[in-house]
Amino acid sequence: MKNLKTIALALIVALGSLTATAQTNKKIDVKKSTITWVGKKVTGQHSGTINFSDGTIAVNGKSIRGGSFVVDMTSINTTDLEAGKGKEKLDGHLKADDFFGVDKYPTAKLEIKLISDNGDGTFNVSANLTIKDQTNPVTFVLKSTSRSTATATLKVDRTKFGIKYGSGSFFDGLGDKAISDEFELTVNLVY
């Protein structure tokens, strides 16, 4: 009888700890979540937005445990230029094969592979980023800003995804037409 009570107590404790560490997958709000980008060149920079098409984030209380996100590359939008003053030309060039080739590759994906909690609301993230059907690892810090929001800033080397247009790493004599290999993404997630 004593052994039966001990086993029952052990089961209750085990089930309680499983419940306490339960992970929930939450869909991101694709209309409220944002991605802004900045691309730099020798003579300045351009900035804009890209939209999410889908995504889930795995949470356990305030702790972020993982996630998977899909970006609609056809939504690339330049925000620092006005219509009729170069905006359409740059948007078209970014969507063309020289850059993201959105007709053939309409989405990009990021899948969190490893995440460690720093204990201060920030998380070190290792993820796989897929652009133009090429997958490469990226690392960044994700900050939980509330129970339903998080932010991150990451730098991406476009040449690792076969985007070499205007890269001084691959072409000589570009002078002031050289474009930085890295672009920066600032992500605000709402879930």
N, C-alpha and C positions, 0 to 999 in steps of 0.2 A: 504494500500500500504506500509506503514511504517513497519507493522508487517511482511509482506512478505519479505521485505529486511532484517529484523532482522533474520528471520528464515533461509533465504538463506545464510547470513553471518555465522550464527551458524553452518550450515551444512558444509560450506567450512572449517571453523576452525576445526570442528570435524574430517572431512575426512583428513585434513592436519596432524592432530596429529596422526591419525591411520597410515598414510603413514610413518610418522617420527619414529614410534615405530614398524614398520614392522619387523618381524622376518623371517630369511631365514634359511632353513635347508641345510647344505652343506655336501656332502659325503666326508669322509676322504680318502686320498690317501693311500691305504693299502700297497703299495710298498714303500712309503717314510716314513710312520708313523712307529714308533718302540716301542717295549716294551722290556726292559732289566730287568732281575730278579737277586736277590742275596738271597741265602739261607745260613744260618749260622749254624755251629755246634760247639761243644766245641773245637775241634782241628783245626778249620779253616772255610772256606766258599767256596761255588761254585757260579758261575755266568753263565748267558746265555741269550738267547733271546726267545721270543714267538711272533708269527705274528698275526696281525689283519686279520680277514676274511671279515669284513664289519663294517660300522659305519657311523653315521651322527652326526654333531654338529650343534646346533641351535645358530645363531649369530644375533645380531642387531648392525650393525656398528662394533665397536671394542669390544662390550660387548658380552660375551658368556652367553646364556640363558638356555642351556640344551644339552642333547646328549644321544645317545644310541650306544653301541659298542659290537661287537662280536669278540671273540678271538679264533683262531684255536689252540686248546690245543694239537693237533697232531704235531704241529710244535715246541714243546719244544726242545731247543737245548742248550747243555752245551758248553760254549765258553772258559772256563779256563782249559779244559783238551784236550789233543791231541788224535787223532784217534789211537787206539791200546794201549793207556795208561790210560784207564778207562773211556773215553768219552762214548763209546757205552754202557757200563754197567750202568753208571749213567743215561744216556738218557732213556734207557730201564726201569730202576727202576722208574724214575719220571713218565713215561707213564703207568706203571703197576697199578693194583688196590690198592697197598699199598699207592700210592700217588694220581695221578689225573685220573686214570682209563680211558684213552682216547679212548679205544675201545667202551666203553659204553657211555662216556661223551665227545664227540669230541670238544665241544665248551664251553666257559665260556662267561658270559654276564655281562655288567655293564650298568645300566640305571640311569642317573642323575634324582633325585627326587626334589631337592631343591638346588638353587644356589643363592648366594648373592654376589653382586659386592662390593669389598672393595674400589673401586675408584682409585686404583693405578695399575691397570692391573692384579690384582689377584682376585680370586673368591673363597669363601668358598663353598665347594660342599658336599652335602649329597646324597649318591647314594645307590642303591641296587646292590650287586655283587652276581652273581650266579655261583657257581662251584659245579660240581657233583650233579646238580639239587637241591642244597641247597642254599637258598637266605638269605643273611645277610646284614645289613647296614654297610657302610663304609663312612668315612669322610676324606677329604683331601683338599689341596689348589691347585687350577689350576691357572697357570700363562699364560696369553696371551702374546706371545713374538712378534707377528705381527698380521696383519689382516688375516693371513692364517696359523698361527702356535700357538701351546700352549704346555705347559709341566706340568707334575705333578709327584709327588713322593708319594706313599702310602704304608703303611704297612698293611699286611693281616695276620690275625691269621688263619692258615690252619686248626686248630683243630675245628673251628666253621663250617667247611665244611666237617667234618668227616675224615680228614686226620691226623691220630694220630701216624703213624709210627715213632718210635724213639723219641717220645715226653716225656720229663721228667715230664710233667704234668699228664701223664696217666700211665707211666711205671716206676717202681723202678729199681735200680741197673744198669742203662745204662752207668754210668760213663762217659768216654770220647767219647762214641758213641751217646750221646744225641744230638738231632737236635732241634734247636730253633723252637718254635711254630710259630713265625712270619717270613715271608719273605717279601722282599722289591721289589716293582715294580717302575721303572722309565719309564714314558710314554712321548713320543714326538709325538704330533699329527700334521699332515700336511693336510690341507683341502682347 
